[in-house]
Amino acid sequence: MPLVVIDPGHGGTDPGATANGFQEKNLVLQASLVLRDALQRCGIRVVMTRTTDTLPYPDGTIGQDLAYRARVANDAKADLFLSWHTDSASSPAVNGVAAWIHPAARGTRTQQWADRIAASIAASTGQTNRGVYYGDFQVLRDTAMDAVLIESGFITNLSEATRMASRAHLSAAAEGATKGICTLFNLPYNAPAQEPTPGQQPQEEWPAWAKDAIAKVIEWDVMTGYQDGTWRPNQPVTRAELASVLVRFYNLIRSGR
């Protein structure tokens, strides 16, 4: 059974890239936890470098923290190291998903794997596939196995950042990555019991007078429903859910969509 180490970038005192009211450390942790569950569902063992908002090696420097992340993968004898990040750019229009590998891995199996994972994520989320890039990043340099760093989208692009924070996108990105990784190890992809498509009406009865409005807020990622694919139109809204809806609606207005 293959072992994948998932490394949600940054954490704790290191927020990573910040823009449009989002912090990279939070977006990548949410995505990584969903990815962990998807991989395990397909029979792949997973080790996480962090599962909470903290640096994996909190008492050291950033360099020591990065070295520790690689050491976790090396000590576990992982088959794949996957570091999950969000990107940033000076132009708010830049968007898309990309994979990075160490320059020494150019033309190797690692590059083929990176290309396959990025393409699978893009196909699942509908994002632009920016392909494979090369970088001398410490987590890629210090790992002894195939190591890929995913830039899952641009936090500086308001529309893309807002989508990356939505449950529908988190699920799509995780399932896309999982489909790609399953092909690397010649494993069958086991879809979740219910895999709602963004904007798709759940299999439940919506009040006729509210159907158009419900479809719109799902399309806009303002209210995307629950993880089991239901929308539960007659269920009361909690204060926490209302806060989430208001933030998403505010971001929608700012994005000009």
VOGU-3710 file (C-alpha; in Angstrom, 3 decimals, decimal comma):
1> mplvvidpgh> 0,000/0,000/0,000  1,644/3,302/-1,069  2,350/6,045/1,452  1,848/9,723/0,639  3,058/12,526/2,909  0,850/15,613/2,564  2,490/18,870/3,587  0,107/21,839/4,048  2,429/24,795/3,547  3,209/27,386/6,223
11> ggtdpgatan> 1,125/27,475/9,429  1,118/29,119/12,840  3,248/32,277/12,867  3,927/31,876/9,133  0,750/32,788/7,234  2,250/32,391/3,771  0,730/34,564/1,067  -2,106/36,856/2,158  -4,562/38,675/-0,088  -8,267/39,436/-0,449
21> gfqeknlvlq> -8,921/38,612/3,209  -7,452/35,089/2,924  -4,308/33,516/4,370  -2,496/30,771/2,514  -1,915/28,693/5,638  -5,664/28,330/6,210  -6,670/27,579/2,623  -4,014/24,898/2,174  -4,771/23,212/5,491  -8,450/22,868/4,607
31> aslvlrdalq> -7,590/21,462/1,182  -4,985/19,054/2,592  -7,368/17,579/5,153  -9,970/16,914/2,465  -7,248/15,394/0,277  -6,125/13,153/3,154  -9,615/11,726/3,517  -9,964/11,189/-0,232  -6,639/9,340/-0,499  -7,416/7,136/2,480
41> rcgirvvmtr> -10,771/6,275/0,943  -8,826/4,927/-2,040  -6,596/2,734/0,116  -3,563/5,035/0,224  -1,772/5,552/3,516  -1,286/9,196/4,487  1,034/11,022/6,872  0,398/14,744/7,468  3,153/17,190/8,383  0,504/19,240/10,195
51> ttdtlpypdg> -3,223/18,955/10,891  -3,706/22,218/12,807  -2,709/25,863/12,449  0,867/25,480/13,645  4,337/25,082/12,221  5,371/21,399/12,291  8,646/22,499/13,958  7,448/25,567/15,908  10,566/26,182/18,010  12,983/26,558/15,106
61> tigqdlayra> 13,613/28,827/12,167  11,617/28,594/8,941  14,562/26,723/7,412  14,560/24,211/10,270  10,801/23,817/9,889  11,147/23,066/6,171  13,928/20,561/6,877  11,691/18,880/9,456  8,855/18,504/6,935  11,218/16,720/4,548
71> rvandakadl> 12,555/14,584/7,397  9,023/13,440/8,238  8,692/12,089/4,706  12,171/10,551/4,679  11,694/8,847/8,057  8,323/7,469/6,932  9,919/6,183/3,689  7,096/7,789/1,749  6,426/6,964/-1,888  5,337/10,534/-2,648
81> flswhtdsas> 5,782/13,878/-0,905  3,078/16,397/-1,831  3,361/19,953/-0,525  0,162/22,003/-0,992  0,315/25,793/-1,442  -1,442/28,767/-2,983  0,353/31,133/-5,343  0,482/34,930/-5,582  1,232/37,419/-8,348  1,551/41,158/-8,804
91> spavngvaaw> -1,340/41,071/-11,269  -4,737/40,109/-9,803  -5,703/38,584/-13,138  -3,197/35,704/-12,996  -4,854/32,390/-12,150  -4,492/28,633/-12,423  -2,954/25,560/-10,841  0,662/24,456/-11,276  3,141/21,873/-10,020  6,749/22,518/-9,013
101> ihpaargtrt> 9,593/20,021/-8,858  13,290/20,336/-8,054  15,461/21,205/-11,092  17,398/17,952/-10,579  14,149/16,059/-11,269  13,699/17,575/-14,738  12,822/14,871/-17,252  12,412/12,160/-14,618  9,426/10,212/-13,337  8,867/13,010/-10,814
111> qqwadriaas> 8,116/15,433/-13,655  5,690/12,969/-15,218  3,934/12,531/-11,891  3,788/16,278/-11,258  2,316/16,892/-14,708  -0,317/14,213/-14,166  -1,381/15,541/-10,743  -1,639/19,166/-11,908  -3,602/18,187/-15,005  -5,999/16,071/-12,959
121> iaastgqtnr> -6,645/18,886/-10,471  -7,267/21,378/-13,274  -9,634/18,992/-15,058  -11,615/18,473/-11,864  -11,846/22,136/-10,807  -12,041/23,785/-14,220  -8,945/25,876/-13,477  -6,234/26,773/-15,964  -3,452/24,183/-15,981  -0,163/26,125/-15,833
131> gvyygdfqvl> 1,933/22,970/-16,064  5,201/22,071/-14,323  7,833/24,528/-13,069  11,259/24,062/-11,496  12,385/25,487/-8,154  15,144/24,799/-5,648  12,692/24,680/-2,740  14,018/23,078/0,413  11,158/20,610/0,808  11,835/19,398/-2,736
141> rdtamdavli> 15,616/19,395/-2,325  15,729/17,564/1,025  13,220/14,790/0,275  14,518/11,401/-0,850  11,426/10,346/-2,844  9,353/11,794/-5,683  8,422/15,247/-4,386  5,886/17,653/-5,883  4,785/21,090/-4,712  1,301/22,080/-5,855
151> esgfitnlse> 0,347/25,733/-6,285  -3,402/25,188/-6,145  -4,467/28,645/-7,346  -3,746/32,340/-6,910  -4,745/33,941/-3,626  -4,188/37,327/-5,295  -7,010/36,590/-7,752  -10,159/37,415/-5,783  -12,437/35,151/-7,790  -10,081/32,183/-7,586
161> atrmasrahl> -9,312/32,738/-3,892  -13,013/32,866/-3,099  -13,588/29,625/-4,989  -10,645/27,936/-3,242  -12,315/28,661/0,103  -15,587/27,015/-0,943  -16,524/23,474/0,025  -17,331/22,601/-3,574  -13,877/23,626/-4,799  -12,073/21,951/-1,893
171> saaaegatkg> -13,804/18,695/-2,778  -13,144/19,065/-6,510  -9,438/19,819/-5,991  -8,987/16,928/-3,557  -10,783/14,445/-5,791  -8,833/15,633/-8,822  -5,511/15,173/-7,024  -6,638/11,789/-5,743  -7,604/10,585/-9,219  -4,189/11,592/-10,502
181> ictlfnlpyn> -2,318/9,982/-7,612  -4,287/6,737/-7,970  -3,032/6,434/-11,538  0,568/6,816/-10,324  0,234/3,704/-8,180  -2,089/1,766/-10,517  -4,883/1,874/-7,962  -8,610/2,178/-8,722  -10,187/5,494/-7,864  -13,066/5,041/-5,428
191> apaqeptpgq> -15,462/7,961/-5,707  -17,172/9,227/-2,547  -20,680/7,991/-1,844  -21,971/11,357/-3,005  -19,775/13,636/-5,076  -21,826/16,796/-5,734  -20,824/18,846/-8,748  -20,638/22,629/-8,143  -24,014/24,073/-9,091  -25,708/20,669/-9,327
201> qpqeewpawa> -29,072/20,290/-7,599  -28,889/17,756/-4,761  -31,298/14,827/-4,771  -33,797/16,426/-2,424  -36,995/18,405/-2,783  -36,566/22,176/-3,014  -39,609/24,457/-2,561  -40,805/25,471/-6,027  -40,835/29,166/-5,134  -37,147/29,057/-4,040
211> kdaiakview> -35,586/26,757/-6,657  -34,164/29,528/-8,855  -32,746/31,428/-5,878  -31,139/28,291/-4,407  -29,574/27,403/-7,753  -28,116/30,922/-8,015  -26,485/31,011/-4,577  -24,981/27,567/-5,241  -23,678/28,735/-8,626  -22,121/31,797/-6,936
221> dvmtgyqdgt> -20,564/29,656/-4,133  -22,385/31,805/-1,574  -24,277/28,861/-0,047  -22,946/25,550/-1,323  -24,796/23,121/0,917  -23,439/20,373/3,131  -20,651/17,865/2,564  -23,129/15,049/1,949  -24,466/16,935/-1,093  -27,721/18,116/0,521
231> wrpnqpvtra> -28,901/21,712/0,863  -31,568/21,216/3,562  -33,748/24,196/2,571  -35,955/23,996/5,682  -33,111/23,788/8,214  -32,479/26,914/10,356  -29,230/28,800/9,718  -26,748/29,026/12,600  -24,860/32,226/13,417  -21,634/30,578/12,193
241> elasvlvrfy> -23,238/29,626/8,863  -24,655/33,142/8,484  -21,201/34,641/9,065  -19,759/32,379/6,346  -22,537/33,335/3,918  -22,042/37,057/4,536  -18,298/36,838/3,929  -18,786/34,881/0,705  -21,433/37,349/-0,487  -19,113/40,273/0,317
251> nlirsgr> -16,290/38,617/-1,646  -18,678/37,944/-4,537  -19,583/41,651/-4,707  -15,922/42,655/-4,581  -15,033/40,221/-7,350  -17,541/41,835/-9,714  -18,787/38,447/-10,917
//
